[in-house]
Amino acid sequence: TSAAPVADAFAAYRAYLGGQSPALTAEAPVAGTIDRIAAAGGRILFTLHGRRDVYAIVDPATPGELLARSGDPVTFRASPAADGVAQVRDFHDKAVGP
């Protein structure tokens, strides 16, 4: 983290273009609170408070996936992908249901 937020943004963008998720190197359990969320290209992209990774749910189908929103506490398993976006599986939104 640098003193200038712009420098951090460019570093994260360089990591994305290079196919590297800045913090995730192998499949791992993840828990946190959704910060930003958007649907695009048949997947849901989101970030978590306090983390730099971008996560993707491919072909969302469950209520927890489809109804997720900013502020929801979530758990899932994530693995890095070639496009710099961590792929999500076993997604659970605690605000929607068990």
C-alpha positions in Angstrom: 0.0 0.0 0.0 1.4 3.4 -1.0 0.6 6.9 0.2 -1.1 7.6 -3.1 -4.3 5.5 -3.9 -3.7 6.0 -7.6 -0.4 4.1 -7.3 -2.3 1.2 -5.6 -4.9 1.2 -8.4 -2.2 1.0 -11.1 -0.4 -1.8 -9.3 -3.7 -3.8 -9.1 -4.4 -3.1 -12.7 -0.9 -4.3 -13.8 -1.4 -7.5 -11.8 -4.8 -8.0 -13.5 -3.3 -7.5 -17.0 -0.5 -9.9 -16.1 -2.9 -12.7 -15.2 -2.0 -12.6 -11.5 -4.5 -12.2 -8.6 -2.4 -10.1 -6.2 -3.2 -12.1 -3.0 -4.5 -15.5 -4.1 -2.0 -18.2 -5.3 -3.9 -21.5 -4.7 -7.5 -22.6 -4.0 -8.5 -21.4 -0.5 -11.5 -20.9 1.7 -12.5 -17.2 1.9 -14.8 -15.3 4.2 -15.7 -11.7 4.2 -18.2 -8.9 3.4 -19.0 -7.9 -0.1 -17.8 -4.5 -1.0 -18.6 -4.0 -4.7 -20.6 -6.3 -6.9 -21.7 -6.3 -10.6 -23.1 -8.7 -13.2 -21.3 -8.9 -16.5 -20.9 -11.5 -19.2 -22.7 -14.3 -17.6 -20.9 -14.0 -14.3 -21.1 -12.0 -11.1 -17.9 -10.0 -10.2 -17.3 -8.8 -6.7 -14.7 -7.6 -4.2 -14.6 -8.0 -0.4 -13.9 -5.3 2.2 -10.2 -5.1 2.9 -9.1 -7.4 0.1 -7.7 -6.6 -3.3 -8.8 -9.7 -5.2 -11.6 -9.6 -7.7 -13.9 -12.7 -7.5 -16.2 -14.2 -10.1 -19.2 -16.5 -9.9 -19.6 -18.1 -13.3 -23.2 -18.9 -14.4 -24.8 -17.9 -11.1 -27.9 -20.0 -10.3 -28.6 -20.2 -6.5 -30.6 -17.6 -4.6 -27.5 -16.7 -2.6 -25.5 -16.0 -5.8 -28.3 -14.1 -7.6 -29.4 -12.0 -4.6 -26.0 -11.1 -3.2 -25.4 -7.4 -2.6 -22.9 -5.0 -1.0 -22.6 -5.5 2.7 -23.6 -9.2 2.8 -21.3 -11.6 4.7 -20.2 -14.5 2.5 -18.1 -17.6 2.5 -16.7 -19.5 -0.5 -13.7 -21.3 -2.0 -11.7 -19.4 -4.6 -8.9 -20.2 -7.0 -6.8 -17.9 -9.2 -7.6 -17.8 -12.9 -5.7 -16.8 -16.0 -7.5 -13.5 -16.4 -6.6 -12.3 -12.9 -10.1 -12.9 -11.5 -10.4 -15.5 -8.8 -13.0 -18.2 -9.7 -15.6 -18.9 -6.9 -17.3 -22.2 -5.9 -19.3 -23.2 -2.9 -20.6 -19.7 -2.5 -22.8 -19.0 0.6 -24.4 -15.6 1.3 -25.2 -15.6 5.1 -27.7 -12.7 4.6 -29.8 -14.8 2.2 -29.8 -18.2 3.9 -27.7 -21.0 5.2 
